[in-house]
Amino acid sequence: MRGYTEVHAKSGINAQLPAIECWENQFPNYEIEIVVPEYTAICPKTGLPDFGTVYIRYVPDQWCLELKSLKEYFNSYRNLGIFYENAVNRILRDLVEACKPVSMKIRGEFTPRGGIQSRVEASYTR
């Protein structure tokens, strides 16, 4: 890991972020997809911005994600130093904790850098 430290690797994983609110689900057995086309964060190594689109796909149980609080949650990443691999896993962890879904998948598709594009996917099934 040339030039990368444990501080870089763990950056942003446990940072305090806004709470994600939920509302009570009224129907069983359906899927929700939310697209966040303006994801931005900061590379903890270079300090340069990372851009991408985050796709959230989940089957709710008792709770659905409230979109205004979700937007505030994503806006807080703007000034957060975090690798996008960690961000996708952090987002999954935080959203599962908030709404306790039947299943959830988070996919991040990030803007190419130096001719390389990254896509990161993490999933949860109860």
Secondary structure, DSSP 4 states (H G I P E B T S, - for coil): -TT--HHHHHTTTT---PPPPEEE---SS--EEEEEEEEEEE-TTT--EEEEEEEEEEE-SSEEE-HHHHHHHHHGGGG-B--HHHHHHHHHHHHHHHH--SEEEEEEEEEEETTEEEEEEEEEE-
